[in-house]
Amino acid sequence: MHELSDAIRQVTAKVQREIDQGRRSRSIDAVDLVEVLLAIADQLEPFVPESNAKTP
C-alpha cells in the first residue's frame, strides 16, 4: 500500500506545480482525470509496449 500512496503523492505534487505555474487549470475534466490516473499507474508500473517486452 505504501507504493500506491507514494505514487499518488508524487503525481499530486506534479499536478500542483503545473497549476501553480499556470500550465494547468484548477478545474478538472475527464481528460485531466485520465491523465492523472495514467500517471499514477505509470509510477506504480511503468508501461512497456509488448513489442519491447522481454519474453521469458
C-alpha positions as CSV (number, residue, x, y, z in Angstrom):
1,M,0.0,0.0,0.0
2,H,3.0,2.3,0.6
3,E,3.8,2.3,-3.2
4,L,0.2,3.4,-4.0
5,S,0.3,6.3,-1.6
6,D,3.8,7.4,-2.8
7,A,2.6,7.3,-6.4
8,I,-0.5,9.4,-5.6
9,R,1.6,11.9,-3.7
10,Q,4.2,12.2,-6.5
11,V,1.6,12.8,-9.2
12,T,-0.4,15.2,-7.0
13,A,2.7,17.2,-6.3
14,K,3.5,17.4,-10.1
15,V,-0.1,18.4,-10.9
16,Q,0.0,21.1,-8.1
17,R,3.3,22.5,-9.5
18,E,1.7,22.7,-13.0
19,I,-1.4,24.5,-11.5
20,D,0.9,26.9,-9.6
21,Q,2.9,27.7,-12.7
22,G,-0.2,28.3,-14.8
23,R,0.2,25.3,-17.1
24,R,-2.9,23.5,-15.8
25,S,-6.3,24.8,-14.8
26,R,-7.7,24.2,-11.3
27,S,-10.9,22.8,-12.9
28,I,-10.8,19.2,-14.0
29,D,-12.4,17.4,-16.8
30,A,-12.5,13.7,-18.0
31,V,-9.2,14.1,-20.0
32,D,-7.4,15.5,-16.9
33,L,-8.7,12.7,-14.8
34,V,-7.5,10.1,-17.3
35,E,-4.0,11.7,-17.4
36,V,-3.7,11.7,-13.6
37,L,-4.8,8.1,-13.3
38,L,-2.4,7.0,-16.0
39,A,0.4,9.0,-14.4
40,I,-0.3,7.2,-11.1
41,A,-0.3,3.8,-12.9
42,D,3.0,4.6,-14.6
43,Q,4.5,5.4,-11.2
44,L,3.4,2.0,-9.9
45,E,4.3,0.0,-13.0
46,P,5.9,1.9,-16.0
47,F,4.3,1.0,-19.3
48,V,6.4,-1.3,-21.6
49,P,4.9,-1.9,-25.0
50,E,4.5,-5.6,-25.7
51,S,6.8,-5.4,-28.7
52,N,9.6,-4.3,-26.4
53,A,8.8,-6.6,-23.6
54,K,11.2,-9.4,-23.0
55,T,9.7,-12.9,-23.2
56,P,10.8,-15.5,-20.6
